[in-house]
Amino acid sequence: MEVINMQQRGRPQLPPGWKKKLTLGIAGIVALSIGLTSFYTVEEHEAAAVLTFGQFTGETDSGLHFKLPYPIQRVVILPALQTQKIQIGYREEKGRITKVDSEALMITGDENIVWADAVVEWNVSDVRQYLFNISEPELFLRNAASAAIRSVMGSIALDYAITDGKTEIQGKVKERLIELQNRYETGIRVLDVKFQDIEPPEGDVQTAFKEVTNAREEKSTKINVANKYSNDILPKARGDAQTLLEQAEGLKKSRILNAQGDVAKFNAIYGEYVNNKDITKKRLVLETLEKVMPNAKILITDGSGETVNYFPVNELLKSSSGTSTSTSTQGGGGR
Protein backbone atom coordinates (compact mmCIF):
# COMPACT_ATOMS: atom_id res chain seq x y z
CA MET A 1 0.00 0.00 0.00
CA GLU A 2 1.54 3.43 -1.19
CA VAL A 3 1.76 6.13 1.40
CA ILE A 4 1.35 9.70 0.00
CA ASN A 5 2.82 12.63 1.93
CA MET A 6 0.29 15.47 1.63
CA GLN A 7 2.99 18.13 2.34
CA GLN A 8 5.14 16.93 -0.58
CA ARG A 9 2.14 16.94 -2.93
CA GLY A 10 1.36 20.60 -2.16
CA ARG A 11 5.01 21.85 -2.72
CA PRO A 12 5.91 22.72 -6.38
CA GLN A 13 8.60 20.62 -7.93
CA LEU A 14 11.66 22.64 -9.13
CA PRO A 15 13.37 21.54 -12.31
CA PRO A 16 16.70 19.86 -11.97
CA GLY A 17 19.75 22.23 -12.04
CA TRP A 18 17.79 25.24 -10.90
CA LYS A 19 20.39 26.25 -8.36
CA LYS A 20 23.04 26.53 -11.05
CA LYS A 21 20.80 28.62 -13.29
CA LEU A 22 19.92 30.92 -10.39
CA THR A 23 23.57 31.41 -9.58
CA LEU A 24 24.36 32.24 -13.19
CA GLY A 25 21.46 34.69 -13.35
CA ILE A 26 22.55 36.50 -10.23
CA ALA A 27 26.13 36.58 -11.52
CA GLY A 28 24.89 38.05 -14.82
CA ILE A 29 22.89 40.74 -13.05
CA VAL A 30 25.87 41.62 -10.89
CA ALA A 31 28.17 41.75 -13.94
CA LEU A 32 25.69 43.96 -15.81
CA SER A 33 25.36 46.22 -12.80
CA ILE A 34 29.14 46.46 -12.52
CA GLY A 35 29.42 47.28 -16.21
CA LEU A 36 26.75 49.97 -16.07
CA THR A 37 28.13 51.63 -12.95
CA SER A 38 31.85 51.28 -13.64
CA PHE A 39 32.10 53.32 -16.84
CA TYR A 40 31.27 57.00 -17.12
CA THR A 41 31.76 59.77 -19.66
CA VAL A 42 32.89 63.33 -19.01
CA GLU A 43 32.09 66.04 -21.56
CA GLU A 44 34.52 68.70 -22.80
CA HIS A 45 33.22 71.44 -20.51
CA GLU A 46 33.03 69.15 -17.47
CA ALA A 47 35.31 67.73 -14.76
CA ALA A 48 34.64 64.72 -12.53
CA ALA A 49 35.56 64.04 -8.90
CA VAL A 50 36.04 60.38 -7.95
CA LEU A 51 34.93 59.52 -4.40
CA THR A 52 36.02 56.26 -2.76
CA PHE A 53 33.84 55.43 0.24
CA GLY A 54 32.90 59.12 0.31
CA GLN A 55 36.48 60.41 0.28
CA PHE A 56 37.91 62.45 -2.61
CA THR A 57 40.53 60.27 -4.33
CA GLY A 58 40.99 61.82 -7.76
CA GLU A 59 39.79 64.03 -10.58
CA THR A 60 39.27 63.20 -14.24
CA ASP A 61 38.84 65.36 -17.31
CA SER A 62 36.86 64.78 -20.49
CA GLY A 63 36.57 61.30 -22.01
CA LEU A 64 35.48 57.75 -21.12
CA HIS A 65 36.70 56.50 -17.72
CA PHE A 66 36.46 53.44 -15.46
CA LYS A 67 35.75 53.31 -11.74
CA LEU A 68 35.00 50.67 -9.16
CA PRO A 69 31.31 49.80 -8.85
CA TYR A 70 28.97 51.56 -6.48
CA PRO A 71 29.05 51.76 -3.45
CA ILE A 72 32.84 51.47 -3.49
CA GLN A 73 33.31 54.45 -5.75
CA ARG A 74 31.04 57.10 -7.14
CA VAL A 75 31.60 60.05 -9.45
CA VAL A 76 30.40 63.65 -9.17
CA ILE A 77 30.45 65.45 -12.52
CA LEU A 78 30.54 69.27 -12.56
CA PRO A 79 30.34 71.79 -15.44
CA ALA A 80 33.73 73.09 -14.29
CA LEU A 81 34.83 74.81 -17.50
CA GLN A 82 31.44 76.27 -18.34
CA THR A 83 31.04 79.98 -17.62
CA GLN A 84 28.18 80.49 -15.16
CA LYS A 85 26.48 83.67 -14.00
CA ILE A 86 24.79 84.89 -10.84
CA GLN A 87 22.73 88.06 -10.60
CA ILE A 88 23.13 90.55 -7.77
CA GLY A 89 20.29 92.95 -7.07
CA TYR A 90 17.77 91.35 -9.41
CA ARG A 91 16.60 88.00 -10.78
CA GLU A 92 15.70 87.21 -14.36
CA GLU A 93 13.40 84.26 -14.97
CA LYS A 94 11.65 83.50 -18.25
CA GLY A 95 12.34 86.99 -19.54
CA ARG A 96 10.88 88.66 -16.46
CA ILE A 97 13.09 90.79 -14.23
CA THR A 98 12.43 91.07 -10.50
CA LYS A 99 14.32 93.57 -8.34
CA VAL A 100 15.89 92.46 -5.07
CA ASP A 101 16.15 95.56 -2.89
CA SER A 102 18.01 93.80 -0.08
CA GLU A 103 20.95 93.20 -2.44
CA ALA A 104 20.82 96.30 -4.63
CA LEU A 105 20.32 99.15 -2.12
CA MET A 106 23.48 100.33 -0.31
CA ILE A 107 25.11 103.44 1.19
CA THR A 108 27.90 105.36 -0.52
CA GLY A 109 30.93 106.99 1.09
CA ASP A 110 29.13 110.36 1.34
CA GLU A 111 26.14 108.71 3.10
CA ASN A 112 23.77 108.64 0.14
CA ILE A 113 21.67 105.69 -0.96
CA VAL A 114 22.46 104.14 -4.33
CA TRP A 115 20.95 101.32 -6.36
CA ALA A 116 23.53 98.92 -7.86
CA ASP A 117 22.87 95.61 -9.59
CA ALA A 118 25.49 93.45 -11.27
CA VAL A 119 26.28 90.14 -12.93
CA VAL A 120 29.17 87.93 -11.76
CA GLU A 121 30.67 85.48 -14.27
CA TRP A 122 32.49 82.47 -12.79
CA ASN A 123 33.49 78.85 -13.20
CA VAL A 124 35.03 76.05 -11.09
CA SER A 125 38.81 76.20 -10.70
CA ASP A 126 39.26 73.41 -8.13
CA VAL A 127 36.75 70.54 -8.00
CA ARG A 128 37.85 69.24 -4.59
CA GLN A 129 37.60 72.63 -2.89
CA TYR A 130 34.28 73.35 -4.59
CA LEU A 131 32.74 70.08 -3.31
CA PHE A 132 34.16 69.88 0.20
CA ASN A 133 35.17 73.37 1.47
CA ILE A 134 31.76 75.04 1.22
CA SER A 135 28.30 73.55 1.45
CA GLU A 136 26.50 75.98 -0.92
CA PRO A 137 29.06 77.48 -3.32
CA GLU A 138 26.67 79.69 -5.31
CA LEU A 139 25.08 81.14 -2.17
CA PHE A 140 28.53 81.85 -0.78
CA LEU A 141 29.53 83.55 -4.04
CA ARG A 142 26.37 85.67 -4.05
CA ASN A 143 26.92 86.81 -0.45
CA ALA A 144 30.60 87.47 -1.10
CA ALA A 145 29.78 89.53 -4.21
CA SER A 146 27.20 91.58 -2.32
CA ALA A 147 29.69 92.21 0.49
CA ALA A 148 32.42 93.24 -1.98
CA ILE A 149 30.07 95.68 -3.75
CA ARG A 150 28.96 97.26 -0.50
CA SER A 151 32.56 97.57 0.67
CA VAL A 152 33.63 99.41 -2.49
CA MET A 153 30.52 101.61 -2.63
CA GLY A 154 31.06 102.59 1.00
CA SER A 155 34.32 104.30 0.03
CA ILE A 156 33.11 106.18 -3.08
CA ALA A 157 30.94 109.30 -3.40
CA LEU A 158 27.55 108.96 -5.06
CA ASP A 159 28.29 111.60 -7.70
CA TYR A 160 31.39 109.72 -8.89
CA ALA A 161 29.70 106.31 -8.69
CA ILE A 162 26.85 107.22 -11.05
CA THR A 163 28.99 109.16 -13.55
CA ASP A 164 32.62 108.25 -14.25
CA GLY A 165 33.35 105.65 -11.58
CA LYS A 166 31.62 102.57 -13.00
CA THR A 167 34.76 101.04 -14.55
CA GLU A 168 36.86 101.66 -11.47
CA ILE A 169 34.16 100.20 -9.19
CA GLN A 170 33.92 97.05 -11.31
CA GLY A 171 37.67 96.54 -11.10
CA LYS A 172 37.80 96.98 -7.33
CA VAL A 173 34.82 94.70 -6.72
CA LYS A 174 36.39 91.98 -8.87
CA GLU A 175 39.68 92.24 -6.95
CA ARG A 176 37.96 91.92 -3.57
CA LEU A 177 35.75 89.08 -4.72
CA ILE A 178 38.76 87.13 -5.99
CA GLU A 179 40.52 87.80 -2.69
CA LEU A 180 37.57 86.33 -0.76
CA GLN A 181 37.49 83.18 -2.92
CA ASN A 182 41.21 82.63 -2.41
CA ARG A 183 41.01 83.26 1.33
CA TYR A 184 38.28 80.67 1.90
CA GLU A 185 39.53 78.28 -0.81
CA THR A 186 36.14 77.89 -2.41
CA GLY A 187 37.41 76.48 -5.71
CA ILE A 188 35.55 79.26 -7.56
CA ARG A 189 37.28 81.37 -10.24
CA VAL A 190 35.77 84.85 -10.72
CA LEU A 191 35.97 85.75 -14.42
CA ASP A 192 34.30 89.14 -14.51
CA VAL A 193 31.99 91.56 -12.69
CA LYS A 194 29.65 93.71 -14.79
CA PHE A 195 27.36 96.37 -13.34
CA GLN A 196 24.00 96.77 -15.06
CA ASP A 197 22.94 99.99 -13.32
CA ILE A 198 24.40 102.32 -10.71
CA GLU A 199 21.89 105.04 -9.93
CA PRO A 200 20.02 106.76 -7.08
CA PRO A 201 16.73 105.26 -5.88
CA GLU A 202 13.66 106.06 -7.96
CA GLY A 203 12.03 109.45 -7.39
CA ASP A 204 13.03 113.13 -7.51
CA VAL A 205 16.60 112.37 -6.51
CA GLN A 206 17.04 110.00 -9.43
CA THR A 207 15.54 112.54 -11.84
CA ALA A 208 17.90 115.25 -10.60
CA PHE A 209 20.93 113.03 -10.89
CA LYS A 210 19.91 111.94 -14.37
CA GLU A 211 19.76 115.58 -15.40
CA VAL A 212 23.25 116.08 -14.00
CA THR A 213 24.46 112.99 -15.84
CA ASN A 214 22.90 114.15 -19.11
CA ALA A 215 24.51 117.57 -18.70
CA ARG A 216 27.91 115.98 -18.15
CA GLU A 217 27.48 113.73 -21.15
CA GLU A 218 26.56 116.75 -23.24
CA LYS A 219 29.62 118.55 -21.91
CA SER A 220 31.79 115.57 -22.76
CA THR A 221 30.30 115.43 -26.26
CA LYS A 222 31.02 119.10 -26.89
CA ILE A 223 34.55 118.70 -25.59
CA ASN A 224 35.08 115.76 -27.93
CA VAL A 225 33.73 117.78 -30.88
CA ALA A 226 36.01 120.68 -29.99
CA ASN A 227 39.00 118.37 -29.67
CA LYS A 228 38.16 116.83 -33.05
CA TYR A 229 38.01 120.30 -34.64
CA SER A 230 41.25 121.25 -32.91
CA ASN A 231 42.95 118.09 -34.09
CA ASP A 232 41.74 118.84 -37.61
CA ILE A 233 42.68 122.53 -37.80
CA LEU A 234 45.95 122.57 -35.85
CA PRO A 235 47.91 120.30 -38.20
CA LYS A 236 46.80 122.44 -41.16
CA ALA A 237 47.84 125.62 -39.35
CA ARG A 238 51.18 124.08 -38.43
CA GLY A 239 51.65 123.05 -42.06
CA ASP A 240 50.85 126.54 -43.31
CA ALA A 241 53.21 128.06 -40.75
CA GLN A 242 55.97 125.67 -41.79
CA THR A 243 55.38 126.56 -45.45
CA LEU A 244 55.66 130.28 -44.66
CA LEU A 245 58.84 129.68 -42.69
CA GLU A 246 60.37 127.71 -45.54
CA GLN A 247 59.35 130.38 -48.06
CA ALA A 248 60.84 133.09 -45.85
CA GLU A 249 64.01 131.07 -45.44
CA GLY A 250 64.25 130.60 -49.22
CA LEU A 251 63.69 134.34 -49.82
CA LYS A 252 66.29 135.15 -47.20
CA LYS A 253 68.88 132.89 -48.85
CA SER A 254 67.97 134.28 -52.29
CA ARG A 255 68.46 137.87 -51.15
CA ILE A 256 71.68 137.02 -49.41
CA LEU A 257 73.03 135.37 -52.56
CA ASN A 258 71.89 138.30 -54.72
CA ALA A 259 73.49 140.74 -52.32
CA GLN A 260 76.70 138.73 -52.34
CA GLY A 261 76.61 138.73 -56.17
CA ASP A 262 76.06 142.50 -56.23
CA VAL A 263 78.95 142.96 -53.82
CA ALA A 264 81.19 140.75 -55.96
CA LYS A 265 80.13 142.68 -59.09
CA PHE A 266 80.76 146.00 -57.38
CA ASN A 267 84.17 144.88 -56.19
CA ALA A 268 85.07 143.75 -59.72
CA ILE A 269 83.95 147.11 -61.20
CA TYR A 270 85.76 148.98 -58.46
CA GLY A 271 88.95 147.09 -59.26
CA GLU A 272 88.68 148.14 -62.90
CA TYR A 273 87.84 151.67 -61.82
CA VAL A 274 90.95 151.91 -59.71
CA ASN A 275 93.07 150.78 -62.67
CA ASN A 276 91.50 153.19 -65.19
CA LYS A 277 89.04 155.66 -63.76
CA ASP A 278 88.16 157.54 -66.98
CA ILE A 279 87.37 154.52 -69.08
CA THR A 280 85.31 152.99 -66.32
CA LYS A 281 83.36 156.19 -65.80
CA LYS A 282 82.53 156.45 -69.50
CA ARG A 283 81.55 152.79 -69.71
CA LEU A 284 79.25 153.15 -66.71
CA VAL A 285 77.67 156.26 -68.25
CA LEU A 286 77.05 154.47 -71.54
CA GLU A 287 75.57 151.42 -69.82
CA THR A 288 73.31 153.67 -67.78
CA LEU A 289 72.17 155.52 -70.88
CA GLU A 290 71.40 152.22 -72.62
CA LYS A 291 69.19 151.22 -69.69
CA VAL A 292 67.49 154.60 -69.32
CA MET A 293 67.02 155.32 -73.05
CA PRO A 294 67.02 152.02 -74.90
CA ASN A 295 65.40 153.54 -78.04
CA ALA A 296 67.64 156.65 -78.35
CA LYS A 297 69.63 157.29 -81.53
CA ILE A 298 73.39 157.22 -81.13
CA LEU A 299 75.47 159.93 -82.89
CA ILE A 300 79.22 159.99 -82.63
CA THR A 301 80.95 163.33 -83.52
CA ASP A 302 84.45 164.70 -83.32
CA GLY A 303 83.46 167.19 -80.62
CA SER A 304 83.89 170.33 -82.77
CA GLY A 305 80.19 171.16 -82.64
CA GLU A 306 79.65 170.61 -86.34
CA THR A 307 76.77 168.21 -86.81
CA VAL A 308 77.80 167.31 -90.33
CA ASN A 309 80.74 165.17 -89.33
CA TYR A 310 79.11 162.14 -87.59
CA PHE A 311 78.74 158.42 -87.95
CA PRO A 312 75.15 157.10 -88.46
CA VAL A 313 75.55 154.33 -85.90
CA ASN A 314 71.88 153.23 -85.87
CA GLU A 315 71.76 152.77 -89.64
CA LEU A 316 75.02 150.86 -89.60
CA LEU A 317 73.73 148.59 -86.80
CA LYS A 318 70.65 147.77 -88.85
CA SER A 319 72.67 146.89 -91.95
CA SER A 320 75.22 144.61 -90.34
CA SER A 321 76.00 143.70 -86.81
CA GLY A 322 79.63 143.07 -87.76
CA THR A 323 80.01 146.43 -89.49
CA SER A 324 78.29 148.09 -86.57
CA THR A 325 80.79 146.64 -84.20
CA SER A 326 83.69 147.81 -86.31
CA THR A 327 82.23 151.30 -86.75
CA SER A 328 81.59 151.60 -83.05
CA THR A 329 85.14 150.67 -82.38
CA GLN A 330 86.42 153.28 -84.82
CA GLY A 331 84.10 155.91 -83.44
CA GLY A 332 85.25 155.16 -79.97
CA GLY A 333 88.82 155.73 -81.06
CA GLY A 334 87.89 159.09 -82.62
CA ARG A 335 86.00 160.08 -79.59
Secondary structure, DSSP 4 states (H G I P E B T S, - for coil): -----HHHHHSPPPPTTHHHHHHHHHHHHHHHHHHHHHEEEE-TT-EEEEEETTEEEEEE-SEEEE-PPTTTEEEEEE-TTS-EEEEESEEEETTEEEE-HHHHEEE-TTS-EEEEEEEEEEEES-HHHHHHT-S-HHHHHHHHHHHHHHHHHTTS-HHHHTTT-HHHHHHHHHHHHHHHHHHHT--EEEEEEEEEEEEPPTTHHHHHHHHHHHHHHHHHHHHHHHHHHHHHHHHHHHHHHHHHHHHHHHHHHHHHHHHHHHHHHHHHHHHHHHH-HHHHHHHHHHHHHHHH-TT---EEE-SSS-SSSEEEHHHHHHH-HHHHHHHHHHHHHH-
